[in-house]
Amino acid sequence: MIDPNHGHSEAEIAARLAAPPGRGDLRDVVYGAIDGAVTTFAIVAGVEGAGLSPFIVLALGFANVLADGFSMAAGNYSATKAELDNIRRIRRIEEDHIARFPEGERAELRAILASKGLSGATLEDATDQISQNRRAWIDLMLDGEYGLGSVDPHPMRAALVTFAAFLVAGLVPMLPFLLGLENAFAVAAGMTLATFFGIGTLKSVWSLSPWWRSGLETLAVGGVAAAIAYYVGTLFG
């Protein structure tokens, strides 16, 4: 997580620039956690609606957590890998264009720098300096021409974070049945809604919204999904 009170000494600035965080794990955590809670609650609602035993709830719930969690992780891995491959493809295109059409690429570099507020001799000096550093030149082209960041995504990390978030949140609706609580389904519904609110409050750490607003927003989105799951489950009753 980015520290809003980070220091500005020469060493601190150099350390931050040497290891930029990229997009981080927030999207994968929220994506996996919400889907894990919703899909497992759908299993619980369907089994409860059909009047089957708690053993069936647990059996199908665990099967869903493992199988669907792996499926989501694999899907996120493939999507992130495709994103990474596209970035590498575009980077190679820019490398080829710089080798074949250096003046044209310098003109693009100059235009990008001009769009950032540089002009006159400063613009020309910056163009000359950056064009002498092939990596910096290409990174700036990816940002200015394609809107892509210089930090590559990590497919395996995205997959593991998604699976972990899915697993943790997906177990929540099953806990009342696992513990043999009375009114297990009502408790599971309440815990699932509380999980959505918790995900939202966690998300507020990375946003400008107050924790309660972020929590209520995620609760509303997850609650609608859970309500749909419950309605579908009642059709089997």
Secondary structure per residue as TSV (DSSP state, phi and psi in degrees):
chain	resnum	aa	ss	phi	psi
A	1	M	-	360.0	142.8
A	2	I	-	-78.3	128.4
A	3	D	-	-79.7	118.2
A	4	P	T	-68.8	-14.3
A	5	N	T	-111.4	31.6
A	6	H	-	-64.5	153.6
A	7	G	-	-79.9	169.4
A	8	H	-	-128.6	26.4
A	9	S	S	-70.9	163.6
A	10	E	H	-59.5	-40.2
A	11	A	H	-68.6	-41.0
A	12	E	H	-67.2	-41.1
A	13	I	H	-63.5	-44.6
A	14	A	H	-61.9	-39.8
A	15	A	H	-65.8	-41.1
A	16	R	H	-67.6	-42.5
A	17	L	H	-70.2	-25.8
A	18	A	H	-77.2	-21.8
A	19	A	S	-137.6	68.3
A	20	P	-	-64.3	142.9
A	21	P	-	-75.9	-18.5
A	22	G	T	69.6	-151.5
A	23	R	T	-78.6	-17.5
A	24	G	-	77.3	-168.3
A	25	D	S	-107.3	-1.1
A	26	L	H	-57.1	-47.3
A	27	R	H	-59.7	-43.0
A	28	D	H	-68.5	-37.0
A	29	V	H	-65.1	-50.3
A	30	V	H	-63.9	-44.6
A	31	Y	H	-59.3	-50.0
A	32	G	H	-69.0	-41.5
A	33	A	H	-66.6	-46.8
A	34	I	H	-63.7	-45.2
A	35	D	H	-65.4	-37.7
A	36	G	H	-63.0	-45.4
A	37	A	H	-66.0	-42.4
A	38	V	H	-67.7	-49.1
A	39	T	H	-67.3	-37.9
A	40	T	H	-70.1	-37.4
A	41	F	H	-64.4	-34.4
A	42	A	H	-62.7	-40.4
A	43	I	H	-62.7	-47.2
A	44	V	H	-60.4	-44.9
A	45	A	H	-64.2	-41.3
A	46	G	H	-65.1	-43.2
A	47	V	H	-69.3	-40.4
A	48	E	H	-63.5	-41.9
A	49	G	H	-64.2	-31.2
A	50	A	T	-83.5	-5.2
A	51	G	T	72.3	29.0
A	52	L	-	-88.0	171.9
A	53	S	-	-76.9	158.3
A	54	P	H	-58.0	-28.8
A	55	F	H	-61.1	-40.3
A	56	I	H	-66.4	-38.8
A	57	V	H	-56.9	-48.3
A	58	L	H	-67.7	-41.9
A	59	A	H	-62.1	-48.9
A	60	L	H	-70.5	-35.1
A	61	G	H	-64.4	-47.3
A	62	F	H	-65.0	-38.1
A	63	A	H	-61.9	-40.0
A	64	N	H	-67.3	-44.5
A	65	V	H	-59.9	-43.3
A	66	L	H	-76.4	-48.6
A	67	A	H	-72.4	-49.6
A	68	D	H	-70.5	-35.6
A	69	G	H	-62.2	-42.8
A	70	F	H	-65.6	-39.8
A	71	S	H	-61.8	-43.4
A	72	M	H	-65.1	-41.6
A	73	A	H	-63.0	-42.7
A	74	A	H	-64.6	-40.1
A	75	G	H	-64.7	-42.2
A	76	N	H	-68.2	-36.5
A	77	Y	H	-60.0	-47.9
A	78	S	H	-64.0	-41.7
A	79	A	H	-66.2	-43.7
A	80	T	H	-68.3	-36.4
A	81	K	H	-64.4	-40.0
A	82	A	H	-63.8	-39.4
A	83	E	H	-62.8	-43.5
A	84	L	H	-63.9	-43.4
A	85	D	H	-61.7	-38.6
A	86	N	H	-66.0	-41.3
A	87	I	H	-61.9	-43.6
A	88	R	H	-64.9	-37.3
A	89	R	H	-63.9	-45.2
A	90	I	H	-66.6	-38.4
A	91	R	H	-62.0	-39.8
A	92	R	H	-67.2	-36.8
A	93	I	H	-60.8	-45.1
A	94	E	H	-64.9	-39.3
A	95	E	H	-60.2	-43.0
A	96	D	H	-65.7	-41.8
A	97	H	H	-67.2	-37.7
A	98	I	H	-63.9	-37.7
A	99	A	H	-70.9	-37.2
A	100	R	H	-92.4	-35.0
A	101	F	-	-130.3	61.8
A	102	P	H	-58.9	-39.9
A	103	E	H	-69.0	-38.9
A	104	G	H	-63.7	-40.2
A	105	E	H	-70.3	-33.8
A	106	R	H	-64.6	-37.4
A	107	A	H	-63.8	-39.7
A	108	E	H	-65.7	-42.4
A	109	L	H	-60.7	-43.6
A	110	R	H	-62.5	-41.3
A	111	A	H	-64.9	-39.1
A	112	I	H	-65.0	-44.1
A	113	L	H	-66.0	-36.8
A	114	A	H	-63.9	-36.7
A	115	S	H	-68.1	-17.1
A	116	K	T	-93.5	5.1
A	117	G	T	106.0	0.2
A	118	L	-	-83.7	149.6
A	119	S	-	-156.5	168.2
A	120	G	H	60.7	-142.0
A	121	A	H	-64.9	-32.3
A	122	T	H	-62.9	-41.9
A	123	L	H	-62.2	-45.2
A	124	E	H	-66.3	-41.5
A	125	D	H	-64.4	-42.2
A	126	A	H	-64.6	-40.4
A	127	T	H	-61.7	-44.3
A	128	D	H	-63.7	-45.3
A	129	Q	H	-64.1	-49.1
A	130	I	H	-68.1	-36.4
A	131	S	H	-68.1	-12.1
A	132	Q	T	-86.4	-9.2
A	133	N	-	-116.0	99.9
A	134	R	H	-58.0	-42.9
A	135	R	H	-63.7	-47.3
A	136	A	H	-63.7	-37.6
A	137	W	H	-61.5	-49.9
A	138	I	H	-65.3	-42.0
A	139	D	H	-59.5	-41.1
A	140	L	H	-68.1	-35.2
A	141	M	H	-66.3	-41.0
A	142	L	H	-61.7	-38.5
A	143	D	H	-73.6	-52.0
A	144	G	H	-75.0	-33.9
A	145	E	H	-94.6	-31.7
A	146	Y	H	-118.4	-9.7
A	147	G	-	71.7	27.3
A	148	L	-	-105.7	143.0
A	149	G	-	-76.7	164.4
A	150	S	S	-86.1	-9.9
A	151	V	S	-96.1	120.2
A	152	D	-	-72.3	142.3
A	153	P	-	-70.5	161.1
A	154	H	-	-117.0	100.1
A	155	P	H	-57.9	-46.6
A	156	M	H	-66.7	-40.5
A	157	R	H	-61.7	-43.7
A	158	A	H	-60.3	-41.1
A	159	A	H	-65.7	-45.4
A	160	L	H	-66.1	-41.4
A	161	V	H	-64.5	-42.2
A	162	T	H	-61.6	-45.8
A	163	F	H	-64.5	-43.1
A	164	A	H	-63.0	-44.4
A	165	A	H	-65.1	-40.6
A	166	F	H	-62.6	-43.8
A	167	L	H	-63.3	-48.3
A	168	V	H	-63.7	-50.8
A	169	A	H	-70.0	-33.1
A	170	G	H	-68.7	-24.4
A	171	L	H	-76.4	-20.5
A	172	V	G	-58.1	-50.0
A	173	P	G	-65.3	-16.8
A	174	M	G	-91.7	-15.6
A	175	L	H	-57.9	-43.9
A	176	P	H	-60.1	-35.3
A	177	F	H	-74.1	-37.7
A	178	L	H	-65.0	-34.8
A	179	L	T	-89.2	-3.9
A	180	G	T	67.2	35.3
A	181	L	-	-75.4	152.9
A	182	E	T	-72.3	152.2
A	183	N	T	50.1	46.6
A	184	A	H	-58.4	-37.9
A	185	F	H	-67.7	-42.1
A	186	A	H	-62.9	-41.2
A	187	V	H	-64.7	-40.7
A	188	A	H	-62.7	-40.3
A	189	A	H	-63.3	-44.7
A	190	G	H	-64.7	-40.4
A	191	M	H	-68.2	-35.0
A	192	T	H	-65.4	-43.9
A	193	L	H	-64.9	-39.2
A	194	A	H	-63.6	-34.7
A	195	T	H	-64.2	-42.7
A	196	F	H	-60.3	-44.1
A	197	F	H	-63.8	-40.4
A	198	G	H	-63.3	-39.8
A	199	I	H	-61.6	-41.2
A	200	G	H	-65.2	-42.2
A	201	T	H	-66.8	-35.9
A	202	L	H	-64.1	-41.5
A	203	K	H	-62.7	-28.1
A	204	S	G	-65.1	-20.7
A	205	V	G	-61.6	-30.0
A	206	W	G	-102.6	11.2
A	207	S	S	-130.4	177.4
A	208	L	S	-93.5	-6.2
A	209	S	S	-77.1	146.5
A	210	P	-	-64.9	155.2
A	211	W	H	-58.1	-37.6
A	212	W	H	-71.0	-34.9
A	213	R	H	-70.5	-43.5
A	214	S	H	-62.8	-39.7
A	215	G	H	-63.4	-45.3
A	216	L	H	-66.3	-36.7
A	217	E	H	-62.6	-47.8
A	218	T	H	-69.0	-34.7
A	219	L	H	-61.5	-40.8
A	220	A	H	-64.9	-45.8
A	221	V	H	-64.8	-49.7
A	222	G	H	-66.6	-35.5
A	223	G	H	-63.3	-40.4
A	224	V	H	-62.8	-44.2
A	225	A	H	-63.0	-40.4
A	226	A	H	-67.6	-36.9
A	227	A	H	-64.7	-40.5
A	228	I	H	-62.8	-42.7
A	229	A	H	-61.9	-41.4
A	230	Y	H	-65.6	-42.3
A	231	Y	H	-61.4	-44.3
A	232	V	H	-63.2	-37.5
A	233	G	H	-63.7	-36.7
A	234	T	H	-66.8	-21.7
A	235	L	T	-65.8	-18.2
A	236	F	T	-95.3	-1.0
A	237	G	-	-78.2	360.0
